[in-house]
Amino acid sequence: MPKRYARRHAGILAALTALFAGVTFLNPPAASAALPTPVSAATARSYLSQLTVAAEERTGYSRDLFPHWITISGTCNTRETVLKRDGSNVVTDSSCAATSGSWYSPYDGATWTAASDLDIDHVVPLAEAWDSGASKWTTAQRQAFANDLTRPQLIAVTDNVNQSKGDQDPATWVPPRSAYVCTYVRAWVQVKYYYDLSVDSAEKSALQNYLSAC
């Protein structure tokens, strides 16, 4: 069990109670919420210096090992909760499915009016977490990670942009909207630090370069 995870994360489960059609590009709506604000660049650089550097190994991974989109409140699961948090004027039906609203995707600057055009991105992908330490966790710990609404780990973004990211780390992928890269890498480091996940050498080098420009 990761030491930092054990120290800080006890009790998290209890706390968890037309492609491009009609798309516009504009500044994020002022009333829109977003993922929790990441730590500062200076703090992220400090956190990064403390992360273990290790080669990654993809053995035995399955997305099903990270139970995700669990019920958070009432009929709302994690995906639906993030859609309500990140959208403006979101209307939901009795099952908590979003029937209307507006969502700004900070990864690419697109605004959508259909929830079906959005994915909920795990900033640190589940496969990446597996490769860098989560393979040693219990299923309960992986579930907590996959549904973490407290750290800057879950965000509603354009579906095909999220799909282009896949399970890549910042050595090979950052958001195409350059204005969001600093926020993204700060969030990445914060999540890895909180869960005591390792970084590989190329990943660390890329993160150092991006953070130096923040």
Sequence and secondary structure as in RCSB ss.txt:
>XXXX:A:sequence
MPKRYARRHAGILAALTALFAGVTFLNPPAASAALPTPVSAATARSYLSQLTVAAEERTGYSRDLFPHWITISGT
CNTRETVLKRDGSNVVTDSSCAATSGSWYSPYDGATWTAASDLDIDHVVPLAEAWDSGASKWTTAQRQAFANDLT
RPQLIAVTDNVNQSKGDQDPATWVPPRSAYVCTYVRAWVQVKYYYDLSVDSAEKSALQNYLSAC
>XXXX:A:secstr
  HHHHHHHTTHHHH   TTTT EE    TT   S     HHHHHHHHHHS B      S  GGGS  S EEETT
EEHHHHHHHHHEEEEEE TT  EEEEEEEETTTTEEES GGGEEEEESS HHHHHHTTGGGS HHHHHHHHT SS
STTEEEEEHHHHHHHTT  TTT   SSGGGHHHHHHHHHHHHHHTT  B HHHHHHHHHHHHT 
